[in-house]
Amino acid sequence: NAVHIGLFSTCGVTDELVTHCWGDNGWELVRGDTVAQLLLPAEVQTGPEVRSFALGQAHACIVTTRSEVQCWGENGFGQLGRGPEAGRGAFNTPERVRWPES
């Protein structure tokens, strides 16, 4: 369905709207284990089906078919939108972006 190429990682969305990533795993972009590189695609547990996808240098974000934005990967500058209590570092699990209250 779609392929997204980052600096050191690549992700794809299948026809079934399932996300897979491979390549550098230093920021837990692909999955949260100690494997430094994944040479084959590994499924990312994004939950609802993926409608669109963006891949940064060390983080990724999706928009689901439920219009939710979820991000994961490196969060050194708060780019995952998890709020200040989430801290910095890497997160291997996609989580909904916290939009400001209106």
N, CA, C and O atoms as a GROMACS GRO file, in nm:
protein
  408
    1ASN      N    1   0.083  -0.120   0.000
    1ASN     CA    2   0.000   0.000   0.000
    1ASN      C    3   0.087   0.125   0.000
    1ASN      O    4   0.064   0.215  -0.080
    2ALA      N    5   0.189   0.132   0.090
    2ALA     CA    6   0.275   0.250   0.096
    2ALA      C    7   0.406   0.213   0.163
    2ALA      O    8   0.410   0.125   0.249
    3VAL      N    9   0.515   0.281   0.122
    3VAL     CA   10   0.646   0.265   0.185
    3VAL      C   11   0.696   0.402   0.223
    3VAL      O   12   0.683   0.497   0.146
    4HIS      N   13   0.756   0.414   0.342
    4HIS     CA   14   0.807   0.540   0.394
    4HIS      C   15   0.953   0.518   0.433
    4HIS      O   16   0.984   0.427   0.510
    5ILE      N   17   1.041   0.602   0.380
    5ILE     CA   18   1.184   0.585   0.401
    5ILE      C   19   1.236   0.696   0.491
    5ILE      O   20   1.222   0.814   0.459
    6GLY      N   21   1.295   0.657   0.604
    6GLY     CA   22   1.356   0.751   0.696
    6GLY      C   23   1.507   0.753   0.677
    6GLY      O   24   1.558   0.697   0.579
    7LEU      N   25   1.577   0.814   0.768
    7LEU     CA   26   1.723   0.824   0.758
    7LEU      C   27   1.789   0.687   0.769
    7LEU      O   28   1.876   0.653   0.689
    8PHE      N   29   1.748   0.607   0.870
    8PHE     CA   30   1.808   0.476   0.892
    8PHE      C   31   1.706   0.364   0.899
    8PHE      O   32   1.744   0.248   0.919
    9SER      N   33   1.579   0.393   0.884
    9SER     CA   34   1.473   0.293   0.895
    9SER      C   35   1.374   0.310   0.780
    9SER      O   36   1.366   0.416   0.718
   10THR      N   37   1.301   0.204   0.755
   10THR     CA   38   1.197   0.206   0.653
   10THR      C   39   1.073   0.143   0.713
   10THR      O   40   1.082   0.046   0.789
   11CYS      N   41   0.956   0.197   0.679
   11CYS     CA   42   0.830   0.139   0.724
   11CYS      C   43   0.738   0.126   0.604
   11CYS      O   44   0.744   0.204   0.509
   12GLY      N   45   0.652   0.029   0.612
   12GLY     CA   46   0.554   0.008   0.507
   12GLY      C   47   0.419  -0.024   0.567
   12GLY      O   48   0.409  -0.076   0.678
   13VAL      N   49   0.316   0.009   0.492
   13VAL     CA   50   0.179  -0.022   0.531
   13VAL      C   51   0.125  -0.117   0.426
   13VAL      O   52   0.126  -0.086   0.306
   14THR      N   53   0.078  -0.234   0.469
   14THR     CA   54   0.030  -0.336   0.378
   14THR      C   55  -0.109  -0.301   0.324
   14THR      O   56  -0.172  -0.206   0.370
   15ASP      N   57  -0.154  -0.380   0.227
   15ASP     CA   58  -0.290  -0.362   0.175
   15ASP      C   59  -0.395  -0.384   0.283
   15ASP      O   60  -0.506  -0.331   0.274
   16GLU      N   61  -0.359  -0.461   0.386
   16GLU     CA   62  -0.450  -0.486   0.500
   16GLU      C   63  -0.440  -0.375   0.604
   16GLU      O   64  -0.501  -0.385   0.710
   17LEU      N   65  -0.362  -0.267   0.575
   17LEU     CA   66  -0.344  -0.150   0.661
   17LEU      C   67  -0.270  -0.185   0.790
   17LEU      O   68  -0.299  -0.128   0.896
   18VAL      N   69  -0.176  -0.276   0.782
   18VAL     CA   70  -0.090  -0.315   0.894
   18VAL      C   71   0.048  -0.254   0.871
   18VAL      O   72   0.099  -0.257   0.759
   19THR      N   73   0.109  -0.198   0.977
   19THR     CA   74   0.239  -0.132   0.967
   19THR      C   75   0.352  -0.227   1.001
   19THR      O   76   0.344  -0.302   1.098
   20HIS      N   77   0.457  -0.225   0.919
   20HIS     CA   78   0.580  -0.301   0.943
   20HIS      C   79   0.697  -0.205   0.926
   20HIS      O   80   0.695  -0.119   0.838
   21CYS      N   81   0.800  -0.219   1.010
   21CYS     CA   82   0.921  -0.138   0.999
   21CYS      C   83   1.044  -0.227   1.004
   21CYS      O   84   1.039  -0.338   1.058
   22TRP      N   85   1.154  -0.177   0.949
   22TRP     CA   86   1.280  -0.250   0.952
   22TRP      C   87   1.395  -0.151   0.939
   22TRP      O   88   1.376  -0.036   0.900
   23GLY      N   89   1.514  -0.199   0.973
   23GLY     CA   90   1.633  -0.114   0.969
   23GLY      C   91   1.683  -0.086   1.110
   23GLY      O   92   1.676  -0.172   1.197
   24ASP      N   93   1.735   0.036   1.131
   24ASP     CA   94   1.791   0.073   1.261
   24ASP      C   95   1.684   0.072   1.369
   24ASP      O   96   1.574   0.126   1.350
   25ASN      N   97   1.716   0.012   1.482
   25ASN     CA   98   1.623   0.004   1.594
   25ASN      C   99   1.680   0.075   1.717
   25ASN      O  100   1.636   0.050   1.829
   26GLY      N  101   1.778   0.162   1.696
   26GLY     CA  102   1.844   0.229   1.807
   26GLY      C  103   1.753   0.316   1.891
   26GLY      O  104   1.780   0.337   2.009
   27TRP      N  105   1.645   0.368   1.832
   27TRP     CA  106   1.550   0.452   1.905
   27TRP      C  107   1.419   0.379   1.929
   27TRP      O  108   1.315   0.442   1.952
   28GLU      N  109   1.424   0.247   1.922
   28GLU     CA  110   1.305   0.163   1.940
   28GLU      C  111   1.196   0.198   1.841
   28GLU      O  112   1.077   0.180   1.869
   29LEU      N  113   1.236   0.247   1.725
   29LEU     CA  114   1.137   0.281   1.622
   29LEU      C  115   1.066   0.158   1.570
   29LEU      O  116   0.947   0.160   1.541
   30VAL      N  117   1.141   0.050   1.558
   30VAL     CA  118   1.083  -0.071   1.502
   30VAL      C  119   1.016  -0.156   1.609
   30VAL      O  120   0.901  -0.197   1.592
   31ARG      N  121   1.087  -0.182   1.717
   31ARG     CA  122   1.027  -0.255   1.828
   31ARG      C  123   1.115  -0.238   1.950
   31ARG      O  124   1.232  -0.200   1.939
   32GLY      N  125   1.061  -0.265   2.065
   32GLY     CA  126   1.131  -0.235   2.190
   32GLY      C  127   1.210  -0.350   2.246
   32GLY      O  128   1.177  -0.403   2.352
   33ASP      N  129   1.313  -0.388   2.177
   33ASP     CA  130   1.402  -0.488   2.233
   33ASP      C  131   1.546  -0.444   2.208
   33ASP      O  132   1.569  -0.331   2.165
   34THR      N  133   1.639  -0.529   2.233
   34THR     CA  134   1.780  -0.491   2.223
   34THR      C  135   1.839  -0.516   2.084
   34THR      O  136   1.958  -0.497   2.064
   35VAL      N  137   1.758  -0.560   1.990
   35VAL     CA  138   1.807  -0.583   1.855
   35VAL      C  139   1.841  -0.449   1.791
   35VAL      O  140   1.754  -0.363   1.777
   36ALA      N  141   1.968  -0.429   1.754
   36ALA     CA  142   2.011  -0.301   1.699
   36ALA      C  143   1.959  -0.278   1.558
   36ALA      O  144   1.929  -0.165   1.520
   37GLN      N  145   1.950  -0.385   1.480
   37GLN     CA  146   1.903  -0.373   1.342
   37GLN      C  147   1.810  -0.488   1.310
   37GLN      O  148   1.835  -0.602   1.347
   38LEU      N  149   1.705  -0.456   1.240
   38LEU     CA  150   1.613  -0.560   1.193
   38LEU      C  151   1.628  -0.567   1.042
   38LEU      O  152   1.603  -0.469   0.971
   39LEU      N  153   1.668  -0.681   0.993
   39LEU     CA  154   1.693  -0.697   0.851
   39LEU      C  155   1.568  -0.736   0.774
   39LEU      O  156   1.566  -0.731   0.651
   40LEU      N  157   1.464  -0.776   0.846
   40LEU     CA  158   1.335  -0.811   0.785
   40LEU      C  159   1.225  -0.727   0.850
   40LEU      O  160   1.239  -0.688   0.966
   41PRO      N  161   1.117  -0.699   0.779
   41PRO     CA  162   1.007  -0.621   0.837
   41PRO      C  163   0.949  -0.687   0.962
   41PRO      O  164   0.930  -0.809   0.967
   42ALA      N  165   0.922  -0.604   1.064
   42ALA     CA  166   0.858  -0.649   1.187
   42ALA      C  167   0.732  -0.567   1.207
   42ALA      O  168   0.734  -0.445   1.188
   43GLU      N  169   0.624  -0.632   1.246
   43GLU     CA  170   0.497  -0.561   1.264
   43GLU      C  171   0.504  -0.466   1.384
   43GLU      O  172   0.556  -0.502   1.489
   44VAL      N  173   0.452  -0.347   1.366
   44VAL     CA  174   0.440  -0.249   1.472
   44VAL      C  175   0.294  -0.252   1.518
   44VAL      O  176   0.203  -0.242   1.435
   45GLN      N  177   0.272  -0.264   1.648
   45GLN     CA  178   0.137  -0.275   1.703
   45GLN      C  179   0.072  -0.136   1.708
   45GLN      O  180   0.074  -0.070   1.812
   46THR      N  181   0.014  -0.094   1.597
   46THR     CA  182  -0.046   0.039   1.589
   46THR      C  183  -0.192   0.041   1.630
   46THR      O  184  -0.249   0.149   1.644
   47GLY      N  185  -0.254  -0.072   1.649
   47GLY     CA  186  -0.395  -0.073   1.688
   47GLY      C  187  -0.484  -0.058   1.566
   47GLY      O  188  -0.476  -0.140   1.474
   48PRO      N  189  -0.569   0.045   1.564
   48PRO     CA  190  -0.661   0.061   1.451
   48PRO      C  191  -0.584   0.071   1.319
   48PRO      O  192  -0.465   0.103   1.316
   49GLU      N  193  -0.653   0.045   1.213
   49GLU     CA  194  -0.591   0.045   1.081
   49GLU      C  195  -0.532   0.182   1.046
   49GLU      O  196  -0.584   0.285   1.089
   50VAL      N  197  -0.426   0.181   0.970
   50VAL     CA  198  -0.352   0.301   0.936
   50VAL      C  199  -0.410   0.366   0.810
   50VAL      O  200  -0.428   0.300   0.708
   51ARG      N  201  -0.439   0.496   0.819
   51ARG     CA  202  -0.486   0.572   0.704
   51ARG      C  203  -0.372   0.648   0.637
   51ARG      O  204  -0.364   0.652   0.514
   52SER      N  205  -0.282   0.707   0.717
   52SER     CA  206  -0.165   0.774   0.662
   52SER      C  207  -0.049   0.760   0.758
   52SER      O  208  -0.067   0.726   0.875
   53PHE      N  209   0.071   0.786   0.709
   53PHE     CA  210   0.193   0.753   0.781
   53PHE      C  211   0.299   0.858   0.752
   53PHE      O  212   0.310   0.905   0.639
   54ALA      N  213   0.377   0.895   0.854
   54ALA     CA  214   0.492   0.984   0.835
   54ALA      C  215   0.608   0.928   0.914
   54ALA      O  216   0.592   0.886   1.028
   55LEU      N  217   0.726   0.929   0.853
   55LEU     CA  218   0.846   0.875   0.917
   55LEU      C  219   0.951   0.984   0.924
   55LEU      O  220   0.992   1.039   0.822
   56GLY      N  221   0.994   1.016   1.047
   56GLY     CA  222   1.099   1.114   1.067
   56GLY      C  223   1.234   1.047   1.076
   56GLY      O  224   1.248   0.930   1.041
   57GLN      N  225   1.334   1.120   1.124
   57GLN     CA  226   1.469   1.064   1.136
   57GLN      C  227   1.470   0.946   1.233
   57GLN      O  228   1.533   0.844   1.204
   58ALA      N  229   1.402   0.959   1.347
   58ALA     CA  230   1.403   0.852   1.447
   58ALA      C  231   1.268   0.838   1.515
   58ALA      O  232   1.261   0.785   1.626
   59HIS      N  233   1.162   0.885   1.451
   59HIS     CA  234   1.027   0.867   1.507
   59HIS      C  235   0.928   0.854   1.392
   59HIS      O  236   0.957   0.888   1.277
   60ALA      N  237   0.812   0.804   1.425
   60ALA     CA  238   0.707   0.785   1.325
   60ALA      C  239   0.573   0.826   1.382
   60ALA      O  240   0.553   0.820   1.504
   61CYS      N  241   0.483   0.868   1.297
   61CYS     CA  242   0.346   0.901   1.336
   61CYS      C  243   0.251   0.846   1.231
   61CYS      O  244   0.283   0.840   1.112
   62ILE      N  245   0.134   0.806   1.276
   62ILE     CA  246   0.030   0.758   1.186
   62ILE      C  247  -0.099   0.832   1.217
   62ILE      O  248  -0.117   0.886   1.326
   63VAL      N  249  -0.189   0.833   1.120
   63VAL     CA  250  -0.327   0.872   1.141
   63VAL      C  251  -0.408   0.746   1.115
   63VAL      O  252  -0.396   0.685   1.009
   64THR      N  253  -0.490   0.706   1.211
   64THR     CA  254  -0.567   0.583   1.199
   64THR      C  255  -0.698   0.609   1.126
   64THR      O  256  -0.736   0.724   1.102
   65THR      N  257  -0.766   0.502   1.092
   65THR     CA  258  -0.896   0.514   1.028
   65THR      C  259  -1.000   0.573   1.124
   65THR      O  260  -1.110   0.608   1.081
   66ARG      N  261  -0.965   0.584   1.252
   66ARG     CA  262  -1.052   0.649   1.352
   66ARG      C  263  -1.012   0.795   1.372
   66ARG      O  264  -1.059   0.860   1.466
   67SER      N  265  -0.924   0.847   1.284
   67SER     CA  266  -0.875   0.985   1.289
   67SER      C  267  -0.793   1.015   1.414
   67SER      O  268  -0.786   1.130   1.458
   68GLU      N  269  -0.731   0.914   1.472
   68GLU     CA  270  -0.639   0.932   1.585
   68GLU      C  271  -0.498   0.947   1.530
   68GLU      O  272  -0.462   0.881   1.432
   69VAL      N  273  -0.418   1.033   1.592
   69VAL     CA  274  -0.277   1.044   1.558
   69VAL      C  275  -0.199   0.970   1.666
   69VAL      O  276  -0.217   0.996   1.785
   70GLN      N  277  -0.114   0.878   1.625
   70GLN     CA  278  -0.030   0.801   1.718
   70GLN      C  279   0.115   0.816   1.674
   70GLN      O  280   0.145   0.814   1.554
   71CYS      N  281   0.206   0.831   1.771
   71CYS     CA  282   0.349   0.846   1.741
   71CYS      C  283   0.432   0.757   1.831
   71CYS      O  284   0.389   0.721   1.941
   72TRP      N  285   0.552   0.720   1.784
   72TRP     CA  286   0.646   0.642   1.864
   72TRP      C  287   0.787   0.665   1.811
   72TRP      O  288   0.805   0.720   1.702
   73GLY      N  289   0.887   0.621   1.887
   73GLY     CA  290   1.027   0.636   1.850
   73GLY      C  291   1.098   0.732   1.945
   73GLY      O  292   1.064   0.738   2.064
   74GLU      N  293   1.195   0.805   1.895
   74GLU     CA  294   1.274   0.899   1.975
   74GLU      C  295   1.189   1.020   2.014
   74GLU      O  296   1.114   1.074   1.933
   75ASN      N  297   1.203   1.061   2.141
   75ASN     CA  298   1.122   1.172   2.194
   75ASN      C  299   1.211   1.277   2.261
   75ASN      O  300   1.166   1.345   2.353
   76GLY      N  301   1.335   1.291   2.217
   76GLY     CA  302   1.430   1.382   2.280
   76GLY      C  303   1.387   1.528   2.279
   76GLY      O  304   1.431   1.605   2.365
   77PHE      N  305   1.304   1.566   2.185
   77PHE     CA  306   1.256   1.705   2.175
   77PHE      C  307   1.105   1.715   2.193
   77PHE      O  308   1.046   1.818   2.160
   78GLY      N  309   1.042   1.609   2.244
   78GLY     CA  310   0.898   1.610   2.265
   78GLY      C  311   0.818   1.589   2.138
   78GLY      O  312   0.699   1.619   2.134
   79GLN      N  313   0.882   1.539   2.032
   79GLN     CA  314   0.816   1.527   1.903
   79GLN      C  315   0.704   1.423   1.898
   79GLN      O  316   0.631   1.416   1.800
   80LEU      N  317   0.690   1.341   2.002
   80LEU     CA  318   0.584   1.241   2.003
   80LEU      C  319   0.452   1.295   2.055
   80LEU      O  320   0.350   1.227   2.044
   81GLY      N  321   0.451   1.416   2.111
   81GLY     CA  322   0.326   1.474   2.159
   81GLY      C  323   0.268   1.402   2.279
   81GLY      O  324   0.146   1.396   2.292
   82ARG      N  325   0.352   1.347   2.367
   82ARG     CA  326   0.304   1.272   2.482
   82ARG      C  327   0.290   1.355   2.608
   82ARG      O  328   0.247   1.304   2.712
   83GLY      N  329   0.325   1.482   2.602
   83GLY     CA  330   0.313   1.568   2.719
   83GLY      C  331   0.437   1.562   2.806
   83GLY      O  332   0.519   1.471   2.792
   84PRO      N  333   0.451   1.659   2.896
   84PRO     CA  334   0.573   1.668   2.978
   84PRO      C  335   0.593   1.553   3.075
   84PRO      O  336   0.707   1.520   3.108
   85GLU      N  337   0.485   1.490   3.120
   85GLU     CA  338   0.501   1.380   3.216
   85GLU      C  339   0.555   1.254   3.151
   85GLU      O  340   0.598   1.163   3.222
   86ALA      N  341   0.555   1.248   3.019
   86ALA     CA  342   0.606   1.129   2.951
   86ALA      C  343   0.758   1.123   2.954
   86ALA      O  344   0.816   1.016   2.938
   87GLY      N  345   0.822   1.237   2.976
   87GLY     CA  346   0.968   1.239   2.979
   87GLY      C  347   1.028   1.229   2.841
   87GLY      O  348   0.958   1.233   2.740
   88ARG      N  349   1.156   1.214   2.841
   88ARG     CA  350   1.230   1.205   2.715
   88ARG      C  351   1.276   1.062   2.695
   88ARG      O  352   1.257   0.976   2.782
   89GLY      N  353   1.337   1.036   2.583
   89GLY     CA  354   1.386   0.902   2.553
   89GLY      C  355   1.310   0.841   2.438
   89GLY      O  356   1.244   0.912   2.362
   90ALA      N  357   1.318   0.712   2.426
   90ALA     CA  358   1.253   0.642   2.316
   90ALA      C  359   1.134   0.562   2.367
   90ALA      O  360   1.135   0.509   2.478
   91PHE      N  361   1.031   0.554   2.283
   91PHE     CA  362   0.909   0.481   2.316
   91PHE      C  363   0.878   0.389   2.198
   91PHE      O  364   0.864   0.436   2.086
   92ASN      N  365   0.867   0.260   2.224
   92ASN     CA  366   0.844   0.165   2.116
   92ASN      C  367   0.697   0.137   2.089
   92ASN      O  368   0.665   0.066   1.993
   93THR      N  369   0.609   0.191   2.169
   93THR     CA  370   0.467   0.165   2.153
   93THR      C  371   0.396   0.290   2.101
   93THR      O  372   0.406   0.396   2.163
   94PRO      N  373   0.327   0.279   1.989
   94PRO     CA  374   0.250   0.394   1.941
   94PRO      C  375   0.147   0.436   2.046
   94PRO      O  376   0.078   0.352   2.104
   95GLU      N  377   0.137   0.566   2.068
   95GLU     CA  378   0.042   0.621   2.164
   95GLU      C  379  -0.022   0.745   2.104
   95GLU      O  380   0.041   0.818   2.028
   96ARG      N  381  -0.148   0.767   2.139
   96ARG     CA  382  -0.221   0.882   2.087
   96ARG      C  383  -0.154   1.014   2.128
   96ARG      O  384  -0.108   1.030   2.241
   97VAL      N  385  -0.150   1.107   2.033
   97VAL     CA  386  -0.101   1.241   2.060
   97VAL      C  387  -0.203   1.310   2.148
   97VAL      O  388  -0.324   1.299   2.124
   98ARG      N  389  -0.157   1.383   2.248
   98ARG     CA  390  -0.245   1.456   2.342
   98ARG      C  391  -0.265   1.597   2.292
   98ARG      O  392  -0.178   1.682   2.307
   99TRP      N  393  -0.379   1.623   2.233
   99TRP     CA  394  -0.411   1.756   2.182
   99TRP      C  395  -0.449   1.848   2.297
   99TRP      O  396  -0.508   1.803   2.396
  100PRO      N  397  -0.417   1.977   2.286
  100PRO     CA  398  -0.454   2.073   2.393
  100PRO      C  399  -0.607   2.081   2.408
  100PRO      O  400  -0.682   2.063   2.312
  101GLU      N  401  -0.649   2.107   2.530
  101GLU     CA  402  -0.792   2.126   2.556
  101GLU      C  403  -0.838   2.256   2.490
  101GLU      O  404  -0.765   2.356   2.490
  102SER      N  405  -0.956   2.254   2.434
  102SER     CA  406  -1.009   2.375   2.369
  102SER      C  407  -1.071   2.467   2.470
  102SER      O  408  -1.121   2.574   2.434
   0.00000   0.00000   0.00000
